[in-house]
Amino acid sequence: MDLPVSAFAVYNSNKPKKKKKPKSKSKYPLSSKCNSTINDSMMIKISAKLNKKGSKKKLKNKAKKKIIKQLKKNSKVNGKNNLELLQISDSDDIPDLIPGPNKDVINGLKSSTAHLDECSNLSNASFEFMPVHTDSSEEAIKILKWMIAPYKVEEFFNHIWEKKPLHIAREKPLYYKGLISTPIIDTMLRNENIQFTKNIDITSYVDGKRETHNPEGRAHPHLVWDFYLNGCSLRLLNPQTYISHLHLLNATLQEYFHSFVGANAYLTPPDSQGFAPHYDDIEAFILQTEGKKHWRIYKPRDDNEILPRVSSKNFTDDEIGEPIMEVTLEAGDMLYFPRGYIHQGVTIDGQHSLHVTISMYQKHSWADLFEKMLPAALQLAVHDNVELRYGLPFDIYDNFGLVHSDCDTPRKKEIKDIIFSLFDKLKSHLPLDEAVDQMAKHYQRDALPPVITDLEKAVTVYGDTDIMVDDGKVINRVEISLDTKIRLLRKNIIRMVSEDSIRLYYYVENSLEYHGSELPFLEIEEDMAPGIETLITSYPEYITVENLDLQNDTDKLQIADALWSRGLIMTECPLENIDDE
């Protein structure tokens, strides 16, 4: 019996063997959502040309000089190294939020660019590029370590995460200052098209009444600051869209948590409160950047509200009891609480407050996995078990339902036993791998696009290659060859999912606005999947295109070029410029 609809097509059970007889291929083995294709004959021509030229040629002097010049240019932003943008002071130990090379790499870059003038005048100038060797998930742990310091990450996950609140007082007012500030917000309002309701909320909470005061249209500073001076609070709903440091932080953290990491920022005027007591459906990290705010935290009211899957209504004070934690956050302090913990904050002592809430793990529970898994398991079990296709007993309506809910008859017990026995048949059909892939696909849809460092630009499609100049001429053309070493741009940058076909979903083209664009994907033939597996399982190590687990060189070059052209892989060293013919 054939399944009428795919219940998670099972690629794993039909993996092609590594050695098999060649089979005829379709003309277009790769396609994307936009129906872009890779041309077989073109790739064969490129492969032959590369083999003829030799696979290990040195970079031309012109290309060397360009790389050196570009790296030196990119390594400075307003006189500072890109990796130092978030450092406020040495004493605050603020880390590099941009995932990039370690100190040895930076030192190598500095030494390589120190004598630019001398190198550019040498016909045989050499340049040793220091490859990027970071692991995106490890970079995320570094950021989390910084966020909760001096608390240990392992202790945090063992004793705090999803269990209870944590307050960290530092007496380091500049600790989070680089993330967001009131001048940054003012600049954002002036330079960006910030819309009320979509990007910013104006709120108040007075005498137990929570109100939103959003006008329509753009949030110009004149009107926003007028609301603020009249006691209203501001909530920035997606500041990472416009504030680059928050984008860096969130895009880095998501690589470890494998869930969307978002941010809301809250600016509250002195001696006021913007929101009623409530609980959220996310894990919340409150990072205080300016002023101070007094917080009251309340435990979940009952077991049903522990780790809830949806946020609560606004509560009144008599509904929530006494707080279990009462603290005042000052600039540089942090407060964490799990979803389900009721909270409210108020500014005190005539001071304003600005904090950013970093959130994650929304709809990321076992229940969410089972919601995807059980319908598919039922479909598979129905396919294999005729018992599930038998008709219902004639008397089921006489024993179940609201009218019969209090009845306990031998016949009702007998039908229950049948139902439980049939339900057991689902266990052996649970599509665990496929359901997890669907959760990962959901993450691909939610995730922020990665932040590409300057060194990464030099070894990705985002760099200065294939440039159109005057008279329709294209310069700095590059090609991938069989001996090119490649790896994924980020650990989770793609997810291979078996549905009606094998698809590669990726978030590199996502909008900075949440769900601001459609999720793109590549469709590949099943016998191309082992090549993708090689890249995924090899990360963070580089492998040569030749070592991709595919049958022939043409396939290897096709898959590498498809991933390169979409910004999904990086090369170990900058690609060679090719000759014009």
Secondary structure by P-SEA (a helix, b strand, c coil): ccccccccccccccccccccccccccccccccccbbbbbaaaaaaaaaaaaaacccccccaaaaaaaaaaaaaaacccccccccccccccccccccccccccaaaaaaaaaaacaaaaaaaccbbbbbbbcccccaaaaaaaaaaaaaccccaaaaaacccccbbbbbbbcccccccccccaaaaaaaaacccccccccbbbbbbcccbbbbbcccccccaaaaaaaaaabbbbbbcccccccaaaaaaaaaaaaaccccccbbbbbbccccccccccccccbbbbbbccbbbbbbbbccccccccccccccccccccccccccbbbbbcccbbbbbcccccbbbbbcccbbbbbbbbbccccccaaaaaaacaaaaaaaaaaccccccccccccccccccccccccccaaaaaaaaaaaaaaaaaccccaaaaaaaaaaaaaaaccccccccaaaaacccccccccccccccccbbbbbcccbbbbbcccccbbbbbcccbbbbbccccccccccccbbbbbbcccaaaaaaaaaaaccccccccccccccaaaaaaaaaaaaaaccccccccbbbbbcc
